[in-house]
Amino acid sequence: MSEEFVPTLTHATERDIDLLLVEELFASPDFVAWLLVRAGLPVQVGRSTVLHSKRRTRSRREIDIFVEAKTASGEDIALLIENKLDATEQPDQAESYREELDVLAERFSHRAVLIVCPSAYSAQHSDFTGRFDAIVTYEALAEYFAERISHPIPEGARMQFRADLLQQAITKARRGYTPVPNPVIGTFNEKYVALLAQLAPEIMPGPTMLKPANPDESVSMIFDAKRTLAFMPDTIRPSRFAHELGKGSATRANYVAVVFAKWGPALAVVRDALEHDSAGLGVSFSANAATKTRPTPGLVMSWPTHMVNNQGSFEDQEAVIAQGIERALEVCKWLSENQDTLLRWKSLVENELNQ
């Protein structure tokens, strides 16, 4: 038998990397410490445990990898890890990790959320990856394992396998991602636009809704906010108006929402006023974390809807789709009737941002 190392796996997947990380975190205190350093957390750890695909505390979404550790002095550490090989972000994914950290604050003295991904992914999706506390690239991981190949057998062989597997994933990422139009979604969009014209002709479809096909990750019906909401002055008109379908999953975004451009950084201060003024609507408010590339994110005001799968049967879901369109009409009506409220909100936001 040849002594040349032959990888068992030839096409690395995201789950392969998940399991590689989980095993190494479980078995190697050195690797735990190495990741903690990169997340800006204490390194002197007495013990640690690792969980894979852990359910969030207040959500059905899952955390890819959850590391729980304790310092030598008894302080608790929580490190949440998101792994991305080439999949696009889910709606509000980074923010949901941040919310989980807030929930964990009562128990864990030290907390951080880290994303593991190829450097090409980080560069292509810098807005998304920049919302995490730290980024550890596949290249850095491969180098970590490659530096340990000289360890005695069998440890050195395992390090070789890990380094090679990560290189496979890096090569896959470097090929780049090209969205592939899905004609099923295109047909769904066409039927949605027809139903929209029937039920709510005053709501104008946006350009992406009129395409013959959209890629698989497309789950938003983005209306033409400028034309649909032309009755509003530019100063308070939302920059985005959309029906988020959620791809048939209760854990994804399922709502009709408007986005007020650049209001997001003020949300923590103005939230009470917004919620007071919108009491009884059943709406929620959210905003992405500010980043270097997007220092003033928008403020999202969302009305919940039923989940819809835009790759499923339109006819079987037509009733709930119609309910979503009716909800969009309610949003238009509320915006039209509450422009004085929106002007007051704008004043509150500006007062906060100008301080």
C-alpha positions in Angstrom: 0.0 0.0 0.0 1.3 3.4 -0.9 2.3 5.6 2.0 1.0 8.7 0.1 -1.9 10.3 1.9 -5.1 9.9 0.1 -8.1 12.0 1.3 -11.2 10.0 2.0 -13.5 12.9 1.0 -13.0 14.7 -2.3 -15.8 17.3 -2.1 -15.9 19.1 1.2 -19.3 20.3 2.4 -20.3 22.8 5.1 -21.4 20.0 7.3 -17.9 18.3 6.9 -16.3 21.5 8.3 -18.9 21.6 11.1 -18.1 18.2 12.3 -14.3 18.8 11.9 -14.6 21.8 14.2 -16.8 20.1 16.7 -14.5 17.1 17.0 -11.4 19.4 17.4 -13.2 21.6 20.0 -14.2 18.5 21.9 -10.8 16.9 21.9 -8.3 19.7 21.9 -8.0 22.3 24.7 -5.3 24.0 22.6 -7.7 24.5 19.7 -10.4 25.9 22.1 -7.8 28.4 23.4 -6.7 29.3 19.8 -10.3 30.2 18.8 -11.0 32.0 22.1 -8.0 34.3 21.4 -9.4 35.2 18.0 -12.8 36.0 19.5 -11.2 38.2 22.1 -12.2 36.0 25.0 -10.2 34.8 28.0 -7.8 31.9 27.2 -7.0 30.4 30.6 -9.8 27.8 30.5 -10.3 25.1 33.1 -12.8 23.1 31.1 -15.1 23.3 28.1 -17.9 21.6 26.3 -19.2 21.9 22.7 -22.6 21.5 21.2 -23.5 21.1 17.5 -26.7 22.6 16.0 -27.9 23.9 19.4 -31.4 25.5 19.4 -31.5 29.1 20.4 -33.1 30.1 23.7 -36.0 32.1 22.3 -36.1 30.9 18.7 -36.4 27.8 16.6 -33.2 28.8 14.7 -30.1 26.8 15.5 -26.5 27.8 16.4 -24.0 26.0 14.3 -21.6 25.4 17.1 -21.8 26.5 20.8 -18.7 26.3 23.0 -19.2 26.7 26.7 -16.1 27.1 28.8 -15.1 28.1 32.3 -12.0 30.1 33.3 -9.6 29.0 36.0 -11.2 31.5 38.3 -14.7 30.2 37.6 -16.1 32.7 35.1 -18.3 31.3 32.4 -17.5 31.8 28.7 -19.9 31.4 25.7 -18.6 31.3 22.1 -21.2 31.0 19.3 -19.8 29.9 16.0 -21.5 30.3 12.6 -19.9 28.3 9.7 -20.4 29.4 6.1 -18.8 27.7 3.1 -20.8 29.2 0.3 -24.4 29.5 1.5 -25.9 33.0 1.6 -27.0 34.5 4.9 -30.5 33.9 6.2 -32.6 37.0 7.0 -31.3 38.7 10.1 -29.0 35.8 10.8 -26.1 37.8 12.3 -28.6 39.8 14.4 -30.2 36.6 15.8 -26.8 35.5 17.1 -26.4 38.9 18.7 -29.8 38.6 20.3 -28.8 35.2 21.7 -25.7 36.7 23.2 -27.9 39.2 25.0 -30.0 36.4 26.4 -26.9 34.6 27.6 -25.6 37.7 29.4 -27.2 36.7 32.7 -25.2 33.5 32.9 -22.0 34.1 30.9 -19.5 36.8 32.0 -17.7 36.6 28.6 -19.5 36.1 25.3 -18.7 36.4 21.6 -20.0 35.4 18.2 -17.6 34.3 15.6 -18.0 33.3 11.9 -15.8 30.7 10.2 -15.6 31.0 6.4 -13.3 31.0 3.4 -11.5 34.4 2.9 -13.3 34.6 -0.5 -16.7 34.4 1.2 -15.7 37.0 3.8 -14.6 39.4 1.0 -17.8 38.8 -1.1 -20.1 39.1 1.9 -18.2 41.7 4.0 -21.4 43.4 5.2 -22.7 40.1 6.7 -19.4 38.8 8.1 -18.6 42.2 9.5 -21.5 41.9 11.9 -19.8 39.2 13.9 -17.2 39.9 16.7 -14.5 38.0 14.8 -13.8 36.2 11.5 -11.7 33.0 11.3 -11.0 32.1 7.7 -10.7 28.5 6.4 -7.2 29.5 5.4 -6.2 30.3 9.0 -7.7 27.0 10.1 -5.8 25.1 7.4 -2.6 26.7 8.5 -3.3 25.8 12.1 -3.6 22.1 11.2 -0.8 22.2 8.7 1.6 23.4 11.4 0.8 20.3 13.4 1.3 17.7 10.6 4.7 16.9 12.1 3.1 15.5 15.2 3.6 11.7 15.7 1.2 9.2 14.0 -1.8 9.1 14.3 -2.1 12.7 15.4 0.0 14.0 12.5 -2.1 12.1 10.0 -5.3 13.5 11.4 -3.9 17.0 11.2 -3.0 16.3 7.5 -6.5 15.2 6.8 -8.0 18.3 8.4 -5.7 20.6 6.5 -6.5 18.9 3.2 -10.2 18.9 3.8 -10.1 22.6 4.5 -8.1 23.2 1.3 -10.8 21.3 -0.6 -13.4 23.7 0.9 -11.2 26.7 0.1 -10.9 25.6 -3.5 -14.6 25.1 -3.8 -15.2 28.7 -2.5 -12.6 30.2 -4.9 -14.6 28.9 -7.9 -17.1 31.6 -6.9 -20.8 31.6 -6.6 -23.0 32.4 -9.5 -26.7 32.6 -8.8 -28.6 30.1 -11.0 -32.1 31.3 -12.0 -34.8 28.9 -11.0 -37.8 28.8 -13.4 -40.0 27.5 -10.7 -39.6 30.7 -8.7 -40.1 32.7 -11.9 -43.4 31.0 -12.5 -44.4 31.6 -8.9 -43.5 35.3 -9.2 -45.6 35.6 -12.3 -48.6 34.2 -10.5 -47.9 36.4 -7.5 -47.8 39.5 -9.7 -51.1 38.6 -11.3 -52.8 38.1 -8.0 -51.3 41.4 -6.7 -52.8 43.2 -9.7 -56.1 41.7 -8.9 -56.2 42.3 -5.2 -54.0 45.4 -4.8 -53.4 47.2 -8.1 -52.2 50.2 -6.2 -49.1 48.2 -5.0 -46.5 48.2 -7.8 -44.2 45.2 -8.3 -40.5 45.9 -8.2 -38.0 44.9 -11.0 -37.0 41.5 -9.3 -40.7 40.4 -9.2 -40.9 40.8 -13.0 -37.9 38.7 -13.9 -38.6 35.4 -15.7 -36.6 33.6 -13.0 -34.8 34.3 -9.8 -32.1 32.2 -7.9 -33.1 29.7 -5.2 -32.2 32.0 -2.3 -34.7 34.6 -3.6 -37.5 34.7 -1.0 -38.6 38.4 -1.2 -41.4 40.1 -3.1 -39.9 43.5 -3.2 -42.5 46.1 -4.2 -41.6 49.4 -6.0 -41.6 51.5 -2.8 -41.1 54.8 -4.6 -44.1 54.5 -6.9 -46.4 52.6 -4.5 -45.8 55.0 -1.6 -45.7 58.2 -3.8 -48.3 59.8 -1.5 -45.5 60.1 1.1 -42.9 62.8 1.2 -39.3 61.7 0.5 -38.3 62.5 4.1 -40.3 59.7 5.6 -41.0 57.4 2.7 -39.6 53.9 3.4 -36.7 52.9 1.1 -37.9 49.3 0.9 -41.4 47.7 1.0 -41.5 43.9 0.7 -43.4 40.7 1.5 -40.9 38.3 2.9 -42.0 34.7 2.1 -39.7 32.7 4.4 -39.3 29.8 2.0 -42.0 27.8 3.8 -40.0 27.8 7.1 -41.3 29.1 10.4 -37.7 30.0 11.4 -37.2 32.4 8.6 -38.6 35.9 8.0 -42.3 35.8 7.4 -43.7 39.3 7.3 -44.5 42.4 5.3 -42.0 45.1 6.1 -40.9 48.6 5.4 -37.4 49.9 6.0 -36.7 53.5 7.0 -33.3 54.3 5.6 -30.5 55.2 8.1 -32.8 55.1 11.2 -31.4 51.9 12.6 -28.7 53.3 14.9 -31.3 55.2 16.9 -33.6 52.2 17.5 -32.4 51.4 21.1 -33.3 54.9 22.2 -36.6 55.4 20.2 -38.0 51.9 20.5 -40.3 52.7 23.4 -41.9 55.6 21.6 -42.3 53.6 18.4 -43.9 50.6 20.2 -46.2 53.0 22.2 -47.4 54.7 19.0 -47.9 51.4 17.2 -49.6 49.5 20.1 -52.2 47.1 18.8 -50.8 46.7 15.3 -48.8 43.6 16.2 -45.7 45.0 14.6 -42.1 44.5 15.5 -39.0 46.8 15.0 -35.5 45.7 14.3 -32.2 47.0 12.8 -29.0 45.4 11.7 -25.9 46.2 13.7 -23.8 49.1 12.4 -20.7 48.1 10.5 -17.7 49.9 8.9 -19.3 49.3 5.5 -22.8 50.2 6.6 -22.6 52.6 9.6 -26.2 53.7 9.3 -28.4 50.7 8.7 -32.2 51.0 8.1 -34.9 50.5 10.7 -37.3 47.6 9.9 -41.0 47.8 10.8 -42.6 44.4 10.1 -46.1 43.0 10.2 -46.2 39.2 10.6 -47.6 37.0 7.9 -48.0 33.2 7.3 -45.1 31.4 5.8 -45.1 30.8 2.0 -42.8 28.5 0.0 -42.1 30.1 -3.4 -40.8 26.8 -4.7 -44.1 25.0 -3.8 -47.5 25.0 -5.4 -48.9 28.5 -5.8 -52.5 27.2 -6.0 -52.2 25.3 -2.7 -50.9 28.4 -1.0 -53.0 31.1 -2.7 -55.2 31.8 0.3 -52.2 32.6 2.6 -50.5 34.5 -0.2 -53.6 36.6 -0.6 -53.6 37.3 3.1 -50.0 38.5 2.8 -51.1 40.9 0.0 -54.0 42.1 2.1 -51.4 42.8 4.9 -49.4 44.8 2.5 -52.5 46.9 1.8 -52.9 47.4 5.5 -49.3 48.7 5.7 -50.0 51.2 2.9 -53.1 52.4 4.7 -51.3 52.8 8.0 -48.5 54.7 6.4 -50.9 57.0 4.6 -52.9 57.7 7.8 -50.0 58.1 10.2 -47.6 60.5 8.4 -47.7 62.9 11.3 -46.6 60.0 13.6 -43.8 59.2 11.1 -42.6 62.8 11.0 -42.4 62.7 14.8 -40.5 59.5 14.7 -38.1 61.1 12.2 -37.6 64.0 14.6 -36.8 61.6 17.5 -34.3 59.6 15.3 -32.6 62.8 14.2 -32.3 64.1 17.7 -30.6 60.9 18.8 -28.3 60.6 15.8 -27.2 64.3 16.0 -26.1 64.0 19.6 
